[in-house]
Amino acid sequence: MRPTLFVVAKAPIMGRAKTRLAADIGPVHAKRLYRAMMGQVLRQVHDPRWDTVLAVTPPHLLGRVPDWDRLAQIPQVSGSLTPRLAALFARKGPTLTIGTDCPQVTATDIALAFRALKSNHQVFGPASDGGFWLMGANGPLPRGFFDGVRWSHKKTLSDVIDRTDGAYRLLRTLTDVDDLKALQSYRRMSGQLR
């Protein structure tokens, strides 16, 4: 099967995306920043070597968000992150998921992740906050794989790694832009997302 990269995204609706960041910078600026990050991520990871599919929530906006119409789109299943990720990792073949919170991710990172899946069952891109900016598997994950994972926690990545069979690879650590501190750090390092 052809490698597939799922970009998990919320529609850029004020008050629905980047809520922690909105508490610090206001909902209007948070929405504008989210659109900028999402656009940057999509431009940087879209590549002919793999299928890029946008996994959208809420599902009624499928195909209705400007700038997304050039990408294949699927609705995310309802519920928490556990069933949403489980649904994406139910397919056969090499599969990666990323969010739109990590504007530093590049096509090179994605290519390295797919390459890692040739000799590992899973691959992870660690996030500096203890989570992950990328997860990949070379086939379907076992039912219940994500059960009990503490999401948005400093132990999220270790919770997920504890569920692997040990054949995994870690990529470089990047920073999710989830709050004002992470945004300021990213701006200092890159000079982007003003």
C-alpha positions in Angstrom: 0.0 0.0 0.0 1.1 3.6 -0.7 2.4 5.5 2.4 -0.2 7.8 3.9 0.3 10.9 6.0 -2.8 12.0 7.9 -2.8 15.6 9.0 -5.2 15.8 11.9 -6.8 19.3 12.0 -9.7 21.2 13.6 -11.4 23.7 11.3 -10.2 27.2 12.1 -13.2 28.2 14.1 -12.8 30.8 16.8 -13.1 29.2 20.2 -12.6 25.6 18.9 -8.9 25.6 18.0 -5.9 26.6 20.1 -8.0 27.2 23.2 -5.0 27.2 25.6 -3.2 29.7 23.4 -6.4 31.8 23.1 -6.4 32.2 26.9 -3.1 34.0 26.6 -3.4 35.9 23.3 -7.1 36.2 22.7 -9.4 34.1 20.4 -9.0 36.3 17.3 -5.2 36.2 17.3 -5.3 32.5 18.2 -7.5 31.7 15.2 -5.3 33.7 12.9 -2.2 32.0 14.3 -3.8 28.6 13.9 -4.6 29.2 10.3 -1.0 30.4 9.7 0.5 27.3 11.4 -1.9 24.9 9.6 -1.0 26.5 6.2 2.7 26.3 7.0 2.5 22.6 8.0 0.4 21.6 5.0 2.8 23.4 2.6 5.9 21.8 4.2 4.7 18.2 4.4 2.7 17.8 1.1 4.9 15.7 -1.1 4.3 13.3 -4.1 6.2 10.5 -2.3 3.1 9.8 -0.1 -0.6 10.5 0.0 -1.4 13.5 2.3 -4.9 13.3 3.7 -6.5 15.9 5.9 -8.5 14.4 8.8 -11.1 17.1 9.6 -13.2 18.0 12.6 -16.0 19.0 12.8 -17.1 16.7 9.9 -19.7 19.0 8.5 -16.9 21.3 7.3 -15.4 18.6 5.2 -14.6 20.2 1.8 -15.7 23.7 2.9 -12.6 25.3 4.4 -10.7 27.5 1.9 -7.2 26.3 1.0 -8.0 22.7 2.0 -9.8 21.8 -1.2 -6.5 20.7 -3.0 -6.0 17.9 -0.4 -7.9 14.6 0.1 -10.1 14.9 3.1 -11.8 12.5 5.5 -13.9 13.3 8.6 -12.5 12.4 12.0 -14.6 10.0 14.0 -16.3 11.5 17.0 -15.0 11.3 20.5 -11.7 12.0 22.2 -8.3 11.6 20.7 -8.2 7.9 21.5 -10.9 6.8 19.0 -9.8 9.4 16.5 -6.2 8.1 16.3 -7.4 4.4 16.6 -9.5 4.9 13.4 -6.6 6.4 11.5 -4.3 3.6 12.5 -6.8 0.8 11.5 -5.6 0.8 7.9 -3.0 -1.4 6.3 0.3 0.0 5.1 2.6 2.6 6.4 0.7 5.4 8.2 1.8 8.6 9.8 -0.2 11.1 11.8 0.7 14.7 12.6 -1.2 17.6 14.0 -0.9 21.3 13.0 0.7 22.4 16.2 4.3 21.9 15.1 5.2 24.4 12.4 8.8 23.2 12.3 7.9 19.8 10.7 9.3 19.3 7.2 8.9 16.9 4.3 12.4 15.6 5.3 11.0 14.7 8.7 8.1 12.8 7.1 10.4 11.0 4.7 12.7 9.9 7.6 9.6 8.6 9.4 8.4 6.5 6.5 12.0 5.2 6.1 12.1 4.3 9.8 8.9 2.2 9.3 10.7 -0.1 6.9 12.7 -1.6 9.8 10.5 -0.7 12.8 6.8 -1.2 13.8 6.3 2.3 15.0 8.0 5.7 14.8 7.5 8.8 17.0 8.5 12.4 16.8 8.9 13.5 20.5 7.5 16.9 21.5 9.4 18.9 24.1 6.3 18.9 26.4 6.3 15.1 26.8 3.9 14.3 24.0 4.6 13.7 20.3 4.3 15.7 17.1 4.3 12.6 14.9 3.3 9.0 15.3 3.6 6.3 12.7 2.9 2.6 12.3 3.7 0.1 9.5 0.3 -1.5 9.8 -2.9 -1.6 11.9 -2.4 -1.1 15.6 -4.0 -3.6 18.0 -7.5 -2.8 19.3 -7.3 -0.8 22.5 -3.7 0.4 21.7 -4.4 4.0 22.9 -6.6 3.0 25.9 -5.4 4.6 29.1 -3.0 7.1 27.4 -2.8 10.4 29.4 -3.3 12.9 26.6 -1.9 16.5 26.9 0.4 15.2 29.7 4.1 15.2 30.2 4.0 11.3 30.1 1.9 11.0 26.9 4.8 9.8 24.7 6.0 7.3 27.4 2.4 6.0 27.8 2.2 5.3 24.1 5.8 3.8 23.9 4.9 1.4 26.8 2.2 -0.1 24.5 4.7 -0.8 21.6 6.4 -4.2 21.1 9.8 -2.4 21.4 10.5 -2.1 17.7 10.2 1.7 17.4 12.4 4.7 16.4 12.5 8.2 17.7 12.9 11.2 15.4 14.1 14.7 16.5 12.4 16.5 19.3 10.2 19.5 18.2 8.0 21.9 20.1 4.2 22.0 19.8 2.9 25.6 19.9 0.2 25.1 22.4 0.6 28.1 24.8 2.3 31.5 25.0 5.6 30.2 26.3 5.9 27.7 23.4 4.9 30.4 20.9 7.5 32.8 22.2 10.2 30.1 22.1 9.2 29.2 18.5 9.3 32.9 17.4 12.8 33.3 19.0 14.1 30.2 17.2 12.5 30.8 13.8 11.4 34.4 13.5 8.2 33.1 12.0 4.5 33.3 12.9 4.4 37.0 13.8 
